[in-house]
């Protein structure tokens, strides 16, 4: 394909890798902390050579892994996730569709001694520690829906929470709870008026939070991602008791938006639910979706193609369950994505949020990592200029850490126009200081989504 015929979502930072890779003994600039022993893994869409998936988010999943031990980076490996291909005539909106048909391209998480590659509309796929595909993981046949790409593990309760909101028939949304050992414990149906593009959710000590927002499925759209903005869909956030049923959900109307990712949610001293996450407003949705789907005909000319993701801003919703009202607060006006925290604080109070900052029309010109202090409203910025783009900053806590920035951040950094990538390790408490280490990779890794640190020994 030539440059003129290749869609935007297969160019620049999103250009797919053409082959799987194995490399031993990587160069390390700096010094890897000796406490780190395990593997950093990251998932993302990567179309096969010559293939046009039809959307930036529809390519086959490719998992990248970097093994770290004893201060060395002993290998880098990439593998496509080997999933069930869609048969002729496959209908995403058909009741009872085969949920093993999935790209498994969005995240990869350790769970119950397994590594699961996830994309929310399909079943999880297990990969081994060498990143080879083992096959579908369906909780011994008990899971018959998809599994969100953003499950929430509550170590205190020993529970994994996840959902599927892409059921074409009622109830449209099912919330699942599984044990730490891999047993599906219960599933709860929650009726929605139609199928929303619900990519993430949130968990607090006593509640589960869902986003029923006005980006909805439309079978009439001939696209790999058949969703559109709907002004007729009431934007609302739902709060359900963790041990409740669907009818117990309290729905609170919010300003029109779409939420991509949750940073965290918690309960404050007054019993209100405080949610922080990335908010996309209607006109930014339209522009961003055009860039991701390759259709630019209706865009009013202010699309910044340097931002590979929907233009979103950090936002806070404070939900009062008693009055069923919300107070909304914009926390930043910069275009950011991939908000992360110390996952040990998930559902509890936290102090710091880490995010990637992107160029946008009328805004920043280069790429950044941003460390927010949500208690003071201040932030620190680490600039990468216009030629390097960092990925999600994944936080790894130091042994016996007490503060939620006592540890390291892993981010895959790639050149915007080619060149090899590197895995950068930062001291989260010295955010703007020199990197602790930079692991030089043998090739460019396409810009992708979510990663995890998989330690050799799980600390309890």
C-alpha positions as CSV (number, residue, x, y, z in Angstrom):
1,X,0.0,0.0,0.0
2,X,1.2,3.5,-0.7
3,X,1.1,6.5,1.6
4,X,-2.0,7.9,-0.3
5,X,-4.0,4.7,0.0
6,X,-3.0,3.7,3.6
7,X,-5.6,4.9,6.1
8,X,-4.5,7.2,8.9
9,X,-4.9,4.5,11.5
10,X,-2.1,2.5,9.9
11,X,0.4,5.3,9.6
12,X,2.9,7.0,11.9
13,X,2.9,5.8,15.5
14,X,0.1,3.3,14.7
15,X,1.9,1.6,11.8
16,X,1.8,-2.1,12.6
17,X,4.8,-4.3,13.1
18,X,5.3,-6.8,10.3
19,X,6.5,-9.8,12.2
20,X,7.0,-11.4,15.6
21,X,10.3,-10.9,17.3
22,X,12.7,-12.5,19.7
23,X,15.8,-10.8,21.1
24,X,18.1,-11.8,24.0
25,X,20.2,-9.6,26.3
26,X,19.0,-6.1,25.7
27,X,21.2,-3.0,26.3
28,X,20.3,-1.1,29.5
29,X,21.2,2.6,29.9
30,X,21.3,3.4,33.6
31,X,20.7,0.7,36.2
32,X,17.6,-1.4,36.7
33,X,16.5,-1.7,40.3
34,X,17.5,-5.1,41.7
35,X,14.1,-5.4,43.3
36,X,12.5,-5.8,39.9
37,X,12.3,-9.4,38.8
38,X,9.6,-10.2,36.3
39,X,8.1,-9.2,33.0
40,X,6.6,-6.0,31.7
41,X,3.9,-6.9,29.1
42,X,1.8,-4.6,26.9
43,X,-1.0,-5.3,24.4
44,X,-2.2,-3.4,21.4
45,X,-3.8,-3.7,17.9
46,X,-1.4,-4.8,15.2
47,X,-2.9,-5.8,11.8
48,X,-1.3,-8.6,9.9
49,X,0.8,-7.5,6.9
50,X,-1.4,-6.4,4.0
51,X,-4.5,-6.3,6.2
52,X,-6.8,-3.3,6.7
53,X,-8.8,-3.9,9.9
54,X,-11.2,-1.0,9.2
55,X,-10.4,0.9,12.4
56,X,-7.5,1.7,14.6
57,X,-8.9,-0.4,17.4
58,X,-9.8,-3.5,15.4
59,X,-6.4,-5.0,14.5
60,X,-5.2,-8.3,15.8
61,X,-3.8,-8.2,19.3
62,X,0.0,-8.3,19.6
63,X,1.6,-8.7,23.0
64,X,5.1,-7.3,23.7
65,X,7.1,-8.5,26.7
66,X,10.4,-7.5,28.3
67,X,11.9,-9.8,30.9
68,X,13.9,-8.2,33.7
69,X,15.9,-9.9,36.4
70,X,19.1,-9.2,38.5
71,X,19.5,-5.8,36.9
72,X,19.4,-7.2,33.4
73,X,16.9,-7.1,30.6
74,X,17.2,-10.7,29.4
75,X,14.8,-10.7,26.5
76,X,12.2,-8.9,24.4
77,X,9.5,-10.9,22.6
78,X,6.4,-10.1,20.6
79,X,3.6,-12.4,19.7
80,X,0.2,-12.1,17.9
81,X,-2.7,-13.4,20.0
82,X,-4.0,-16.4,18.1
83,X,-7.8,-15.9,18.3
84,X,-10.8,-17.4,16.5
85,X,-11.2,-15.6,13.2
86,X,-14.6,-14.2,12.3
87,X,-16.4,-16.6,10.0
88,X,-18.2,-15.4,6.8
89,X,-21.4,-13.6,7.7
90,X,-20.3,-13.1,11.3
91,X,-22.8,-10.6,13.0
92,X,-21.6,-8.7,16.0
93,X,-25.2,-7.9,16.9
94,X,-26.5,-11.5,16.7
95,X,-27.7,-12.9,20.0
96,X,-25.6,-15.9,21.0
97,X,-22.7,-14.9,18.7
98,X,-19.4,-16.8,19.2
99,X,-17.5,-14.7,21.8
100,X,-14.3,-16.5,21.1
101,X,-14.2,-14.3,18.0
102,X,-12.2,-11.3,19.3
103,X,-9.0,-9.4,18.5
104,X,-7.9,-9.7,22.2
105,X,-6.0,-6.5,21.5
106,X,-6.6,-4.0,24.4
107,X,-5.0,-5.1,27.6
108,X,-3.1,-8.0,29.3
109,X,-3.6,-8.7,33.0
110,X,-2.2,-11.3,35.4
111,X,-5.0,-13.3,37.1
112,X,-5.2,-16.5,39.1
113,X,-1.7,-17.6,37.8
114,X,-2.6,-16.8,34.2
115,X,-2.0,-14.0,31.7
116,X,-5.2,-12.9,30.0
117,X,-5.3,-10.9,26.8
118,X,-8.5,-8.9,26.7
119,X,-10.8,-7.0,24.4
120,X,-14.2,-6.2,26.0
121,X,-16.6,-7.7,23.6
122,X,-15.1,-11.2,23.6
123,X,-13.8,-13.9,25.9
124,X,-10.3,-13.7,27.4
125,X,-7.4,-15.5,25.8
126,X,-4.7,-16.9,28.0
127,X,-1.1,-16.6,26.9
128,X,1.8,-18.2,28.6
129,X,5.0,-16.7,30.1
130,X,6.6,-17.0,26.7
131,X,3.6,-15.0,25.3
132,X,2.4,-17.9,23.2
133,X,-1.4,-18.3,23.0
134,X,-2.9,-21.1,25.2
135,X,-6.5,-20.5,24.2
136,X,-9.8,-19.2,25.5
137,X,-10.3,-18.8,29.2
138,X,-14.0,-19.0,30.1
139,X,-14.0,-20.0,33.8
140,X,-14.6,-23.7,33.0
141,X,-17.5,-22.8,30.6
142,X,-19.4,-20.6,33.1
143,X,-18.6,-17.3,31.4
144,X,-20.8,-16.9,28.3
145,X,-20.4,-13.2,27.8
146,X,-17.4,-11.1,27.0
147,X,-15.0,-9.7,29.6
148,X,-14.1,-6.1,29.8
149,X,-10.5,-5.0,29.0
150,X,-10.4,-3.3,32.4
151,X,-11.3,-5.8,35.1
152,X,-10.8,-4.5,38.7
153,X,-9.1,-6.7,41.2
154,X,-9.8,-6.0,44.9
155,X,-7.0,-7.7,46.8
156,X,-8.7,-6.8,50.1
157,X,-11.8,-8.8,49.2
158,X,-10.1,-11.3,47.0
159,X,-12.4,-10.5,44.1
160,X,-12.1,-9.7,40.4
161,X,-14.9,-7.5,39.0
162,X,-15.7,-7.2,35.3
163,X,-18.5,-6.7,32.9
164,X,-19.9,-7.1,29.3
165,X,-22.1,-4.2,28.0
166,X,-22.3,-5.4,24.4
167,X,-25.2,-7.8,24.7
168,X,-27.5,-7.1,21.7
169,X,-30.5,-8.3,23.7
170,X,-31.6,-7.2,27.1
171,X,-30.3,-6.8,29.7
172,X,-27.4,-5.3,27.6
173,X,-25.1,-5.2,30.7
174,X,-23.9,-8.0,33.0
175,X,-21.6,-7.5,35.9
176,X,-19.5,-10.5,37.0
177,X,-17.5,-11.3,40.2
178,X,-14.8,-14.0,40.3
179,X,-12.6,-15.2,43.1
180,X,-8.8,-14.7,43.3
181,X,-8.4,-18.4,42.4
182,X,-10.3,-18.2,39.1
183,X,-13.8,-19.2,40.0
184,X,-16.8,-17.3,38.6
185,X,-18.9,-16.5,41.7
186,X,-21.9,-14.5,40.5
187,X,-23.3,-12.6,37.5
188,X,-25.8,-9.7,37.8
189,X,-27.9,-8.4,35.0
190,X,-28.4,-4.6,34.6
191,X,-30.9,-3.4,32.1
192,X,-29.9,-0.5,29.8
193,X,-32.0,1.3,27.1
194,X,-29.5,0.4,24.4
195,X,-25.9,-0.8,23.9
196,X,-23.4,1.8,24.9
197,X,-19.7,1.9,24.1
198,X,-18.7,1.2,27.7
199,X,-15.0,0.7,27.7
200,X,-14.3,1.1,31.5
201,X,-16.0,1.2,34.8
202,X,-15.0,1.8,38.5
203,X,-15.1,0.1,41.8
204,X,-15.2,1.6,45.4
205,X,-15.3,-0.1,48.8
206,X,-19.1,-0.7,48.6
207,X,-20.1,0.2,45.0
208,X,-19.7,-0.6,41.3
209,X,-19.9,2.4,38.9
210,X,-21.0,2.1,35.3
211,X,-21.0,4.7,32.5
212,X,-24.2,4.7,30.3
213,X,-23.2,7.5,27.9
214,X,-24.3,8.6,24.5
215,X,-21.9,6.7,22.3
216,X,-24.1,3.8,21.2
217,X,-24.0,0.8,18.9
218,X,-25.7,1.1,15.5
219,X,-26.0,-2.0,13.3
220,X,-26.5,0.2,10.3
221,X,-22.9,1.4,10.4
222,X,-20.7,-0.7,8.1
223,X,-17.5,-0.3,10.1
224,X,-15.3,-2.5,12.3
225,X,-16.4,-0.3,15.2
226,X,-20.2,0.4,14.6
227,X,-20.8,3.1,17.2
228,X,-22.0,6.7,16.9
229,X,-22.8,9.7,19.1
230,X,-26.5,9.9,20.0
231,X,-28.0,13.2,21.2
232,X,-31.1,11.2,22.2
233,X,-29.3,8.9,24.7
234,X,-29.4,10.3,28.3
235,X,-25.9,10.6,29.7
236,X,-25.8,9.0,33.1
237,X,-23.6,7.3,35.6
238,X,-24.9,4.3,37.5
239,X,-24.0,3.3,41.1
240,X,-24.8,-0.3,42.2
241,X,-24.0,-1.9,45.6
242,X,-21.3,-4.5,45.1
243,X,-23.7,-7.2,46.5
244,X,-26.8,-5.7,44.9
245,X,-28.9,-6.5,41.9
246,X,-29.6,-4.5,38.8
247,X,-32.7,-2.8,40.2
248,X,-30.6,-1.4,43.0
249,X,-28.6,0.7,40.6
250,X,-29.0,4.5,41.2
251,X,-28.6,6.4,37.9
252,X,-27.5,10.0,38.0
253,X,-27.7,12.3,34.9
254,X,-24.4,14.0,33.9
255,X,-23.3,16.5,31.3
256,X,-23.1,14.9,27.8
257,X,-19.7,13.2,27.3
258,X,-18.0,9.9,26.8
259,X,-15.6,8.4,29.3
260,X,-12.7,6.3,28.0
261,X,-10.8,5.4,31.2
262,X,-11.2,5.7,34.9
263,X,-8.3,6.9,37.0
264,X,-10.0,5.9,40.2
265,X,-13.2,6.1,42.3
266,X,-13.7,6.4,46.0
267,X,-16.2,7.2,48.7
268,X,-15.6,10.4,50.6
269,X,-16.3,11.2,54.2
270,X,-19.9,12.3,53.4
271,X,-20.7,9.0,51.6
272,X,-20.5,10.5,48.2
273,X,-18.9,8.7,45.2
274,X,-16.0,10.6,43.7
275,X,-15.0,9.4,40.2
276,X,-12.0,10.7,38.3
277,X,-11.5,9.8,34.7
278,X,-11.0,10.9,31.1
279,X,-13.9,12.8,29.6
280,X,-14.5,13.4,25.9
281,X,-17.0,16.1,24.9
282,X,-19.3,15.7,21.8
283,X,-17.3,17.7,19.2
284,X,-14.0,16.1,20.3
285,X,-15.7,12.6,19.9
286,X,-16.6,13.4,16.3
287,X,-13.2,14.6,15.3
288,X,-11.3,11.8,17.1
289,X,-13.6,9.0,15.8
290,X,-13.0,10.2,12.3
291,X,-9.2,9.9,12.8
292,X,-9.5,6.5,14.3
293,X,-11.9,5.2,11.6
294,X,-10.2,6.9,8.7
295,X,-13.2,9.0,7.5
296,X,-12.4,12.7,7.4
297,X,-15.0,14.1,5.1
298,X,-17.2,15.6,7.8
299,X,-14.5,16.9,10.1
300,X,-14.4,20.7,10.4
301,X,-10.7,21.0,9.8
302,X,-9.3,21.1,13.4
303,X,-8.3,17.4,13.6
304,X,-4.8,17.1,15.1
305,X,-3.6,13.8,13.6
306,X,-0.6,13.7,16.0
307,X,-2.9,12.6,18.8
308,X,-3.5,8.9,18.2
309,X,-6.5,8.7,20.7
310,X,-9.8,10.5,21.3
311,X,-9.1,14.0,22.8
312,X,-10.0,13.6,26.5
313,X,-9.5,15.7,29.6
314,X,-9.1,14.7,33.3
315,X,-12.5,15.3,35.0
316,X,-14.1,14.7,38.4
317,X,-17.7,13.7,39.1
318,X,-18.9,13.8,42.7
319,X,-22.1,11.8,43.0
320,X,-24.6,12.3,45.8
321,X,-26.7,9.1,46.1
322,X,-29.2,10.7,48.5
323,X,-30.1,13.6,46.3
324,X,-29.2,11.8,43.0
325,X,-27.2,14.9,41.9
326,X,-23.7,15.4,40.6
327,X,-21.1,18.1,40.9
328,X,-18.7,18.1,37.9
329,X,-15.2,19.6,37.9
330,X,-12.7,19.9,35.1
331,X,-9.2,19.0,36.5
332,X,-7.2,19.9,33.4
333,X,-7.7,21.3,29.9
334,X,-4.8,19.4,28.3
335,X,-5.4,16.5,26.0
336,X,-4.5,13.4,28.1
337,X,-5.0,9.7,28.1
338,X,-4.2,6.5,30.0
339,X,-4.7,7.8,33.6
340,X,-3.1,5.4,36.0
341,X,-2.6,5.1,39.8
342,X,-1.0,2.8,42.3
343,X,-3.5,-0.1,41.8
344,X,-3.2,-0.9,45.5
345,X,-5.2,2.3,46.1
346,X,-7.9,1.3,43.6
347,X,-11.3,2.1,45.1
348,X,-9.7,4.0,48.0
349,X,-8.3,7.5,48.4
350,X,-5.3,8.2,46.2
351,X,-3.0,11.2,45.8
352,X,-1.3,10.9,42.4
353,X,-2.6,10.2,38.9
354,X,-0.1,9.6,36.0
355,X,-1.2,10.3,32.4
356,X,0.1,10.8,28.9
357,X,-0.2,14.3,27.4
358,X,-0.8,14.8,23.6
359,X,-0.5,17.6,21.1
360,X,-3.8,19.3,20.1
361,X,-5.0,22.2,18.1
362,X,-4.6,25.3,20.3
363,X,-2.8,23.3,23.0
364,X,0.5,21.6,23.7
365,X,2.8,21.0,20.7
366,X,4.6,17.9,22.0
367,X,4.1,14.7,24.0
368,X,4.4,14.6,27.8
369,X,3.9,12.5,30.8
370,X,2.0,14.3,33.6
371,X,2.0,13.5,37.3
372,X,-1.1,15.0,39.0
373,X,-1.4,15.7,42.7
374,X,-5.2,15.6,43.1
375,X,-5.1,16.8,46.7
376,X,-3.3,20.1,45.8
377,X,-4.4,20.5,42.2
378,X,-0.8,20.8,41.1
379,X,1.1,18.7,38.5
380,X,4.6,17.9,37.2
381,X,5.4,17.5,33.5
382,X,8.0,15.4,31.8
383,X,8.4,16.5,28.2
384,X,9.3,14.2,25.3
385,X,9.2,16.8,22.6
386,X,7.6,16.3,19.2
387,X,9.5,13.3,18.0
388,X,9.0,10.8,20.8
389,X,5.7,9.5,22.1
390,X,5.4,7.8,25.6
391,X,2.8,5.2,26.2
392,X,0.7,4.4,29.4
393,X,2.8,4.9,32.5
394,X,2.3,1.7,34.6
395,X,3.1,2.1,38.3
396,X,5.0,-0.6,40.1
397,X,5.2,-0.1,43.9
398,X,8.5,-0.5,45.7
399,X,8.7,-3.2,48.4
400,X,7.1,-1.9,51.6
401,X,6.0,1.3,49.9
402,X,4.0,3.7,52.1
403,X,3.3,6.6,49.6
404,X,1.5,6.1,46.4
405,X,4.4,7.4,44.4
406,X,7.0,5.3,46.1
407,X,7.9,3.0,43.2
408,X,8.6,3.0,39.5
409,X,6.8,3.9,36.3
410,X,7.2,1.8,33.1
411,X,6.4,3.5,29.8
412,X,7.1,2.3,26.3
413,X,8.6,5.2,24.3
414,X,8.6,5.2,20.5
415,X,9.7,7.5,17.7
416,X,6.9,9.3,16.0
417,X,8.3,8.6,12.5
418,X,10.1,5.3,13.0
419,X,13.2,4.2,14.9
420,X,13.6,1.7,17.7
421,X,11.5,2.0,20.9
422,X,12.7,1.8,24.4
423,X,11.2,0.8,27.8
424,X,11.8,3.7,30.1
425,X,11.8,3.1,33.9
426,X,11.2,6.3,36.0
427,X,11.4,6.9,39.7
428,X,7.8,8.0,40.4
429,X,8.8,10.1,43.4
430,X,11.4,11.9,41.3
431,X,9.2,12.3,38.3
432,X,11.2,14.9,36.3
433,X,14.6,13.5,37.2
434,X,16.9,11.3,35.1
435,X,15.4,8.0,34.1
436,X,16.3,5.1,36.4
437,X,16.9,3.0,33.3
438,X,16.2,2.8,29.6
439,X,15.9,-0.6,28.0
440,X,16.8,-0.3,24.3
441,X,14.5,-2.5,22.1
442,X,15.5,-3.9,18.7
443,X,12.6,-2.4,16.8
444,X,9.8,0.2,16.8
445,X,6.8,-0.9,18.7
446,X,3.5,0.4,17.4
447,X,1.6,2.7,19.7
448,X,-0.7,0.5,21.7
449,X,-2.9,0.4,24.8
450,X,-2.4,-1.2,28.2
451,X,0.3,-3.1,30.0
452,X,1.0,-4.9,33.3
453,X,4.0,-5.8,35.4
454,X,4.1,-9.5,36.1
455,X,6.4,-10.2,39.1
456,X,8.1,-13.5,39.5
457,X,6.7,-13.7,43.0
458,X,3.4,-12.1,44.0
459,X,3.7,-10.0,47.2
460,X,0.7,-10.2,49.6
